Amino acid sequence: MGHAPPQTTDPQPPTALTPHHHEDHPQPTARPGRAGRAGTHRLHAWRRALLATLLTAAIVAPLSGAARPGIPAPAPAVLGPLTPAKLPTAYAANRANADEAARMAAAHGDTRRAAADRALAAPSRHLLTFDGRGTGLATEVLGDLARADRVAVLVPGSDTSLDTYARFHRASAALYGDLTHRAPAGTRVAVVAWLGYRTPGTVSTTVATTGRADRAAPRLRALVGRLRDLTPARARIALLCHSYGSVVCGRSAHALDVDDIALVGSPGTGAHTAAGLRANARIWAARGGGDWVAHVPHVRADLLFTTVGFGTDPVSRGFGARVFDAAGAGHSGYFLPGSVSLANLARITLGETSEVTRA
């Protein structure tokens, strides 16, 4: 599934593939027996699984960024247990690590990665974590985390890496700007941009399975636990999960100490219902009218040694989430400044649930 970063246009979705009957394989006129019906059922299941894989992979194509795992970088900075008072020291250490990663990438001849690392090393950036190795990982804080009353954690979808991080940062900055504008007087806000897992590739077998999400779930739980230690006891935390990121949130929801989980542009969570997530948080969901993820079959099919697809559509009535308005947002447009979807995500983060406009 694709990124949360804003885009101004969205390429058209692929044309759905439809099985065709050939003249040399005429359809039987008699009603098939039990064995025939079972075979037909299996064939349809395979076709649905294939279609789900193809379409799921296709929706992230506009945001792909080629990963280059051979880029050298230093090991992450060694930091002891974090406290609010130690946040400035952690930020400085991770900026220094990003700066060293930029020098190593430049020496390696990778100017694109060097530029991305250099941007993260700027004095204005607050990196809670940074790892420049491989496709890269980073957790960035916008705002004063130690004093924040309301915290939004952005969980991105596929092909988010250090190479494409600027897009993710723009989404986070747009949300932070909207939150600061809407927050009541005296309410402090922060946004945490969490690139804390190795996202699946644009066109890959991993993008249509929960494998990467299952591995990411413990990391997300650890982040939320750390945020609870670093923020005031009164702080409310909302997870805003985009596309494949909603699968990550779904796989970890039962163990997350958060107040709200919002799923946008979601292909599914792996659960049949919102109650099936076993979360203590309120579950929200939205899909824009221009988001072609609506055309992804919401199925789960056992395929060899894995399961393809993510199940029930989170915006469907049967799922049971609180469905909110995203107007005409495309798959990569949920965090566009001034958009209905961004406004509602900010209201959810602020706890202004009565102000959220419903679909």
N, C-alpha and C positions, 0 to 999 in steps of 0.2 A: 504494500500500500504506500501511497505517496506522502510527501512532506506536508507539514503544516504551513510552510512559508507562503506569503502572498504572491500571487501571480495576477497579471491583468487579463490574460486570455487563457483558454483551456482548449487544447487540441480536441478534435472530434474522436469519440470512441470508435473502436473497430466494429465492423459489421458482424453481427452474430453469425456463428457457423451453424448451419442446419444440415443434418444428415439427409442425403438424397438416396432414393431407391433407383437402382439400375435395372435396365431391361433384362439383364442376364440373372437378376436376383428378384424375380417377381414375388409379391407378397402373397402368402397363402390365403385362400378364401375360407378354409375351414377353421373353426375355432381351435387354437393350439391346445395340446394337452398340458398336464401339470409340468412336465419337463420343459416343454416349449415356453410356457409362461415364465418359468424360472429363468430360462436363458434370456428371454426378452427383457426381463427385469434387470438382470445383470448387465446386459448391453446398455440399457438406458442409464443405469447408474454410472457406468464407465463414461458414457457420453456427457452426463451432467458433470462429472468430476473433471473431465478434460475441458469442458467449456468454462467451468469455474476457474481452472488454472489459467487458461488463456486470457480470460477477461480480467481476472485479478491482476495478472502480470501487466496487462495492457494499460490499466488505469494509472500506473505510476510512471509510464514512459516519459511524460513531459518534464519530469523532475529528476531524471537519472543523472548520475555523476559517476564516471568510471573510477573505481577504487584501485589504488596502486599500493598494494601491501608491502612492496619492497623499499619504501621510503624509510631511511634511517631516522631515528629520534632517540633522545635520552629516555631512560626509565623515568616513571613519574616521580615527582618530588616526594620525599619521605616526610610525612607529617604525623605527629602524635595525635592523641584524642583532641577533637576540636571542641572549643567552647566559644560562645559569642565574642569574648574578649580576644580570642586568637584568630578571628576571621581575617583581619587585615594582614596578619603574618602569612596565613594560608594563601590569600589572594596574591601577595607579593611573590611567594615561592612558586606558585603555578604560572604566574606571568613570566618569571625568569626561566622556567622550564619551557614555556612556549617560545620564548625568544631563542633559546638554544636549539629547539627543534627547527625554528625557521632558518638558522644558520646552517644546520646539518642538511636540511632539505635543499637549500640553495646550493650548497657544495655538491649535492647529489645531482644537481641540474633540474630539479623540479621547482620551477618558479611559481607554479600555481599553489602548491602546498606551502611553499615558503611564504607567499603573500597571506595565505589563510592563517598560518601560525603567527605571523608578524602582527596581523590585525588583533588577534587574541592576546598578544603580549602588550598591547597599548596600556598606558597607565590608567585609563578610564575603565578597563574591563576587570570584572570581579569573577575570577575562576575558582569555584569551589573544588573542582578536580580538573586535571588535564593529563592526557596521555596521547602523545603525538605518533605513537607507533601504529603501523598498519593503516587502516582506514581512519583511525583516531577516535578518541572519546573526550568529551568535555562536559562539564556542568557549570553553567554561567548564572550568576545572580545579577538581577537588575533591581536596584532599590536597596534599602537598609534591612537586611534579613533579620538582624538581631532585635530590631524594634518593630517588625511588621505585624500588623493585626490581621491582614489578609494576604495569603500567599497562593499564587497560581503556579502549578508545575505543568510545563508543556512536555508531552510525550510524543515524539515524532514518528513518522512512518518510514517506509523503506527508502533506501539510497540517501539517507541523511548521514553525512560523514564530515570530516574536517574540510574536504574539498568543496562541499556544498553548504557548509555551515552558515555562510553569509545570509542565505535565504531563511534559514531557521532563526537566525538572530533578528532579521527584519520582522518576522512574525512575533517574536518575543517582545521586541521594542514597541511594536504597534499595540500589543495588549497592555504593556506597561503604561504607555501614553494614555490609553483609554481609561485604565484603572485610576491613574492619578487625577484625571479630569473628573471622573464620576465619584470618587471616594468622598464621603462626608468629611467635613472639617474635623481634624484630629485623628482621622483614620490613616494609618500608614500601610502601604502596599509594597509587595515585592513579587517578582516573577523569577522562576527558576527554569531555565532552558536546559532540559536534561537529555543530552546525547550520551546516555550511560550504557548503551548496549550496541552490539554490532547488528545494525539493521539488515534485513534481507536485501538481496539484489533486485533490481528492477524486473529482469526476466530470469527467473530461477525457480527451481522447485521449492525453495524455502519460502517464497513469498506467499504461497497458498497453504502453508501448514503452520502449526503452532510451535514448531521447534525453536525458532529464535525467541519467540515470546516466552516460552517456558524457561529458557535460559536467562532471559532478561528479568523475569518476575522477582527473583530474590534480590537482584540489584535495585529494583524499584522499591521494594519493601525496605531495604537498607537505607536508601535515600530518604524516604519518608520518616523513618526512625531518627535519622540524623537531623532532619529539619525540625522534628519535635524537640530535640535537644537544643537547637540553635535559635528557636523563636520563643517569644513569650508564651506562657501557658494559655493565654486567651486567644492565641492565633487560630484562625480557621484556614484550612488547606483545601484547595480544590485541584483535582487532576483534570487537565484538559487534554484529551487523547485523540489524536488525528489518525485516521486510516489504519494502517497496520499497528500503529501505536495503541489503538483501542483494543487490539488483541492482547497486547502486553498488559494493559490495565485490567482486562477481563481475567487474565490468568493469575493476577495477583490481588484482585479486589477483596477477596475474603480476609486478607491479612493486613489491610492498609488502614492506618489510623488517619483517615481523611474525612472531610465533611461532605464533599460533593465529587462525583465523577461524571464528566461530560464527554460523550462520544460523538465526534463529528466526522462525517464522511466514512463511516465505519462499514466494513464488509461483514461484520459480526464479531462476536466476542468469544465464541466457543461454547457459550451457554445458550440454552433454549429460551430462558426468560431472565429478566432483571433480578428476580428473586433467586434464580439459580447461581448468580454471582456470589451469593452469600456475603454481601457487603453491608456494613453498617451505614455507609454513605448513601445519600440520595443519588439516584442514577438518572442522568439526563441524556438525551440523544437528539441529534438534528442532522438533516441532509438538505442541502440547497437544491433548488430546482434545476440548476445547471450541472449537477454532479452526476457523472455517468456511472458512479459506483452503484447507482440504483439498478443498473442492468446486470450486475454481477449476480449469478444464481446464489441464493442464500441456502446452500445445502452443505451437508457434511457427508462425505463418502469415504468408506474404507478402501484404500488403494494399496495393495501389496502390504508393505510394512509401515504405512503411515496413514493418516487421515487428512484428506484434502477438503478445504472449505471450512467456514466458521459458523455455520448454522443460522439461526433466526436473525432476521433483519431488525436491528435495534430500534428503528423508527416505526416498526409495525405495532399495531394495537396489541397483538398477542405477546410481544416481548415485555411490555409493561413499564417502559421507561417514561420519564416526563419529557415529552417531545416538545422542543421549542423551535421557534422560527429562525430559519437561516436564509429566508427570501430566495433569491436566485443564485446563491453562491455556487461556483464551480468547485471541482474537487480540491483545487489549490487556492480557493478564495475565502476561506473561513476567517482569516485573520487580516483581511484588507481593512485599512483605516477607513472609518466611516460606515462600515457595513453593518447590517442588521445582526449578522451572526457574531461579529466581534462585540457589539454592544451587549448582546445577551450573555456571551461568555464572561464579560466583565461583571454583569449583574449577578451571575451565578457565583463568581469568585467573591464578590462583596457580600454575599448572603442576602441580596435583595430579591428574593425569590418571587415576591408578588409583582415585581416590575418586569420579570422575564416574559416576553411575548410568546405565546404558544402558537404552534403551527395549526 
